[in-house]
Amino acid sequence: MKDTYEYTISSTLIWTSFDFGEVEANSVEEAKEIAIEELTYNFRKANLALATLDNTIGFTIEFNKDEVQVELKSI
């Protein structure tokens, strides 16, 4: 049975509505891998949206994969 893990990016400089969430995994290591995949996908979507408007062309949002924190969700 997989556990539920909560993930977030530890930066306190910029907040987004998509820099945290939950994943199901067999271990904290697996949870971090899945979380990074989800974050990469979400940031890619945001960057695509930024690239489509004239006033935000050239803007990007990135995250440091080393700053992803994962913890077993408390019940």
N, C-alpha and C positions, 0 to 999 in steps of 0.2 A: 504494500500500500504506500502510495506517495504522500509525502507531507506537503503542506502549504507553506511557502516562504514569502516574506515581504521583501521587496527590494526598493532601493532609492539611490540617488546619486548624492554623495555627501557634500556637494558644494552649497554654500550659503550665499553665493553671489548672485545667481540667477535661478529663478524658479519657473517651471513650466507645468502645465497640467498633465504632462506625459512622461515625467522623469521619475515615476514611482509606480509600483503595482504589486501584483502577486503572481507567483508561478507555482506549479506543482512539480516536485522532483523527489528523487530518492536520496539526495545528499545535498549539502550546502554547496559543494563544488558544482554539481549539476545545475542547481538552482541559479548559481551565478552565471553559468554559461547560457542558460535559457534567458535570464534577465538581460544579459548583454545583447542577445539576439533580438529580443523585443525592443530594447532601447534603440538599437541601431536601426531597426525598421521604423520606429516612431520618429526618430530624428531625420531619417531619410525622407519621410513623408512631409515633415515640416519644412525641410530644405527645398523640396520640390515645390511646395506652395509658395515659399519666398521667391523662388526663381521665376514664377509665372507673372508676377506683378511688376510693372515698370519701376515703381518706387522702392522695391526691395531686391531688384536684380543685383546679384553680387553678395547679398547677405547670406550667411550660413550660421547654423547653430551646431556646435560639436560638444562632445562630452569625453571625459577621461575615463576609459574603461577600468583603470586602477581605482577610481573613486566610487565604484559601484559597491554598495553594502547590501548584504543579504542576511536575513535573520529568520529563524523559524517563527512562524506566526503563533502568537499566544492565543489560547482558546478562551 
